[in-house]
Amino acid sequence: MDKILIHGGRPLSGSIKISGSKNSALPILAATLLTREPCILHRVPDLSDTHYMLQILMHLGAQVERASGTVTVNAEKIESIAPYEVVRKMRASVCVLGPLLGRCKEATVSLPGGCVIGDRPIDLHLKGFEALGAAIRVEGGNVKVFAPKLTGAIINLTGKFGPTVLGTDNVMMAAVLAEGITVIEGAATEPEVVDLADFLNKMGAKIEGAGTRRLIIEGVKELHGAEHDIIPDRIEAGTFLVAGAIAGKGVTIKRVVREHVSSVTDALIACGYQIQWAENSITVSPNGAVKPLEIATEPYPGFPTDMQAQMCALLSTTEGISVITENIFPQRYMHVAELKRMGAHVQLEGSTAVIQGVERLFGAPVMASDLRASAALVLAGLKAEGRTEVSRVYHIDRGYEHLDEKLSELGAHIERVKA
Ligand code: EPU
């Protein structure tokens, strides 16, 4: 297994370009199953998660071509069963359920297994499919959804922890081919949901209200092929903004949508960093004294759960007491034990982390446990004294395109040791 070695303390400067969004690319790739015609997607990030999704599409019968960031999917003939061997590597495989149900009126997909960021049920996805008229059967570790026909319905998709991103995606993908009008109340408003709706509309779907809590979907008989550019990855952008804050003397990220990252830039400004915007780029620079912060994760446009671990690394080195509350995945704190091994002072009280900022962190061997936790360890390593060795780097490769190379471009002393 590859490792990443970081010699901390090198100031970062310069600029890097943000890749296409992982969490847009995954459901959009799944959406190509909704048509017999070829679809062309640009800026699909080169990640293990997008590779897994392409493998699933191929397993289902689609023909896939990939040339650098452009992926062409031709799903002329498909089947509707995705077994455990192909879906087990990635929880987001669950988002093939909606398009398979929409197009084939049945889908059997192995249930997503345990997940290190806590219990991640799909009850809301299933509730939506049921409302459209599907029957659901769970047997042998698989979920089977089937319906002689799908009929539009009014569905509320908000659960105990708020709206569901992939649940909204899934139900929207089934509803585009249902008969009549579907209204999804309590829909997720994340930019990735809007990107998917834009793509579906290019394919001939009739979706209104993307980006608001209410989606109105007028079912159509069939969809056609389309071409689409995946939006920039706001979480990769946020991660590099925090890298610039924790160890930078002026870092610019290019190809970013300003409003997609405003909760992160607001947090950095509140901490005392200087943020400058240009047309498609943002620069973060130190601006004298920094301050601790109190922050809570929320659905978009609030502070994203996918940036909580990285913020935790930054606040660990910010003098004073900071408080983070995790409202989306209350147990998403695997990075804390590892940050503590680097000298951070973090105390967990339920879903809240109380962080006493320390003057320095110290390099240590640490272990990545999930994607964003791993990113947090790399960020901490940039600031720490001495050498940090991050193992289980495959977690990082699931969701960051060339993270080590991009940090190296900014001047970090970072190398990947191939296993
Ligand atoms: N939830 C339910 N029932 C459901 C679905 C969700 O109770 O049927 C709960 C979840 O347990 C959680 C909350 O609702 O407490 C929100 O979960 P959501 O369904 O929105 O998460 P997701 O769609 O499975 C996506 C991203 C995650 C990101 C979350 C929240 C993808 C592929 N994944 O997951 O991204 O954290 O939304 O924004 O889009 C990551 O990229 O590292 C990552 C984990």
Residues whose N, C-alpha, C, O or C-beta is under 5 A from the ligand:
A	BS01	EPU	N23 A92 D119 R120 P121 I122 D123 L124 H125 G159 F161 G162 P163 T164 V165 L166 G167 T305 D306 I328 F329 L371 R372
